Amino acid sequence: MAPDPVLQARPKEFDTDSGVSRQDRSALAEKLTEAVADSYLLYVKTQGFHWNVVGPLFYSLHKLTEVQYEDLAEAIDDIAERIRAIGFTAPGSFAQFQQVTSIKEETGSVTAEEMIRQLAEDNETCSRNLRNAAAAAEAVEDVNTADLLTARIGQHEENTWMLRAMMA
């Protein structure tokens, strides 16, 4: 039996005439890939801390990290779909993420205080990286990408504030 051609479809780059050149869209896809990678590694770290927090901050940090990793899950999907919308293939493996992420994994057992410190710093890292990506999107007048990234910057800044407030 011959393979069904419908089932043989593969994601690939496609051309779009949106007013942003292929070269600029490609550069933005690279920035968005970095954003997906940073978000995914932060998601994994946030969820791991959610599972493993103990001590007097257990309830509040457990709840806060749950809200944050659920938000990250949606953001990852939105950013990856934006990569597809501008014509490129979204990354989908840890190997791809680890090549471009700025987020450091935590493989040990750390205190609640260390969890909060790391998550605050990682959210700041995401904010900085997204700011550069948003500026690149604005420079080529890709307003949809710029808007998406700007909203994410605000969320990471809010996450940082809430985490730092727990330590105050």
Phi, psi and omega per residue, in radians:
M1 nan 2.261 -3.128
A2 -1.289 2.548 3.103
P3 -1.068 2.482 3.093
D4 -1.277 2.079 -3.102
P5 -1.039 -0.501 3.114
V6 -1.120 -0.642 -3.113
L7 -1.453 -0.065 -3.126
Q8 -1.686 0.029 -3.126
A9 -1.107 2.456 3.108
R10 -2.234 2.533 3.072
P11 -1.165 2.466 3.115
K12 -2.699 2.928 3.083
E13 -1.085 2.486 3.036
F14 -2.338 2.724 -3.118
D15 -1.539 2.551 3.073
T16 -2.512 2.477 -3.132
D17 -1.868 1.214 -3.059
S18 -1.676 -0.009 -3.089
G19 1.704 -0.037 3.081
V20 -2.011 2.230 -3.066
S21 -1.101 2.785 3.107
R22 -1.043 -0.737 3.141
Q23 -1.054 -0.779 3.129
D24 -1.191 -0.696 3.092
R25 -1.119 -0.668 3.113
S26 -1.106 -0.764 3.106
A27 -1.103 -0.700 3.098
L28 -1.167 -0.663 3.104
A29 -1.063 -0.636 3.078
E30 -1.138 -0.767 3.100
K31 -1.113 -0.710 3.123
L32 -1.182 -0.600 3.065
T33 -1.091 -0.730 3.069
E34 -1.092 -0.690 3.130
A35 -1.148 -0.708 3.081
V36 -1.095 -0.789 -3.115
A37 -1.092 -0.833 3.110
D38 -1.047 -0.785 -3.129
S39 -1.114 -0.710 -3.108
Y40 -1.184 -0.760 3.128
L41 -1.182 -0.643 3.070
L42 -1.158 -0.665 3.075
Y43 -1.015 -0.870 -3.120
V44 -1.072 -0.778 -3.135
K45 -1.134 -0.770 -3.128
T46 -1.094 -0.748 3.134
Q47 -1.191 -0.684 3.080
G48 -1.076 -0.730 3.096
F49 -1.158 -0.667 3.081
H50 -0.972 -0.775 -3.114
W51 -1.223 -0.536 -2.912
N52 -1.954 0.036 -3.139
V53 -1.175 2.465 3.064
V54 -2.433 2.913 3.059
G55 1.786 -2.987 -3.052
P56 -1.081 -0.425 3.132
L57 -1.593 0.119 -3.036
F58 -0.851 -1.036 -2.995
Y59 -1.076 -0.866 -3.078
S60 -1.163 -0.724 -3.140
L61 -1.284 -0.603 3.084
H62 -1.062 -0.809 3.139
K63 -1.183 -0.772 -3.118
L64 -1.099 -0.773 -3.133
T65 -1.162 -0.564 3.088
E66 -1.112 -0.798 3.099
V67 -1.045 -0.750 -3.080
Q68 -1.215 -0.746 -3.124
Y69 -1.257 -0.528 3.062
E70 -1.157 -0.688 3.071
D71 -1.113 -0.750 3.124
L72 -1.068 -0.675 3.130
A73 -1.030 -0.763 3.099
E74 -1.157 -0.727 -3.118
A75 -1.111 -0.717 3.123
I76 -1.010 -0.804 3.138
D77 -1.091 -0.792 -3.134
D78 -1.079 -0.764 -3.100
I79 -1.206 -0.759 3.118
A80 -1.092 -0.704 3.114
E81 -1.188 -0.504 3.070
R82 -1.193 -0.652 3.064
I83 -1.015 -0.778 3.119
R84 -1.132 -0.723 -3.090
A85 -1.123 -0.506 3.125
I86 -1.600 0.091 2.930
G87 1.891 0.160 -3.053
F88 -2.154 2.915 -3.132
T89 -1.506 2.301 3.141
A90 -1.399 2.561 3.091
P91 -1.215 2.690 -3.121
G92 -2.617 0.464 3.131
S93 -2.481 2.675 3.077
F94 -1.047 -0.643 3.135
A95 -1.040 -0.772 3.099
Q96 -1.140 -0.760 -3.132
F97 -1.077 -0.794 -3.069
Q98 -1.148 -0.422 3.112
Q99 -1.218 -0.476 -3.003
V100 -2.153 -0.087 -3.074
T101 -1.310 2.662 3.006
S102 -1.790 -0.066 -3.086
I103 -1.556 2.291 3.109
K104 -1.578 2.328 3.088
E105 -1.250 2.665 3.005
E106 -1.995 2.025 -3.100
T107 -1.890 -0.036 -3.127
G108 -1.792 -3.028 3.095
S109 -1.787 2.030 -3.062
V110 -2.104 2.827 3.125
T111 -1.262 2.863 3.069
A112 -1.029 -0.707 3.121
E113 -1.052 -0.759 3.126
E114 -1.180 -0.642 3.072
M115 -1.027 -0.847 -3.115
I116 -1.092 -0.775 3.139
R117 -1.040 -0.840 -3.123
Q118 -1.104 -0.796 -3.122
L119 -1.121 -0.681 3.099
A120 -1.107 -0.816 3.131
E121 -1.119 -0.705 3.137
D122 -1.164 -0.662 3.069
N123 -1.136 -0.652 3.066
E124 -1.132 -0.707 3.083
T125 -1.038 -0.800 3.103
C126 -1.048 -0.753 3.123
S127 -1.020 -0.832 -3.138
R128 -1.073 -0.823 -3.112
N129 -1.146 -0.690 3.112
L130 -1.172 -0.585 3.114
R131 -1.078 -0.749 3.094
N132 -1.121 -0.732 3.123
A133 -1.146 -0.722 3.119
A134 -1.106 -0.702 3.110
A135 -1.101 -0.686 3.105
A136 -1.132 -0.698 3.108
A137 -1.148 -0.744 3.119
E138 -1.121 -0.655 -3.108
A139 -1.087 -0.497 3.128
V140 -1.866 0.237 3.082
E141 1.056 0.612 3.012
D142 -1.611 1.460 -3.008
V143 -1.184 -0.574 3.140
N144 -1.139 -0.815 3.100
T145 -1.110 -0.760 3.133
A146 -1.049 -0.753 3.123
D147 -1.097 -0.779 3.129
L148 -1.031 -0.811 -3.096
L149 -1.229 -0.649 3.115
T150 -1.092 -0.725 3.092
A151 -1.094 -0.687 3.117
R152 -1.154 -0.665 3.095
I153 -1.005 -0.834 3.138
G154 -1.027 -0.702 -3.139
Q155 -1.180 -0.728 3.124
H156 -1.169 -0.612 3.074
E157 -1.150 -0.709 3.087
E158 -1.129 -0.742 3.106
N159 -1.031 -0.767 3.133
T160 -1.061 -0.799 3.126
W161 -1.021 -0.844 -3.104
M162 -1.121 -0.695 3.126
L163 -1.167 -0.795 -3.141
R164 -1.140 -0.588 3.113
A165 -1.122 -0.540 3.101
M166 -1.155 -0.466 -3.093
M167 -1.605 -0.179 -3.050
A168 -1.181 nan nan
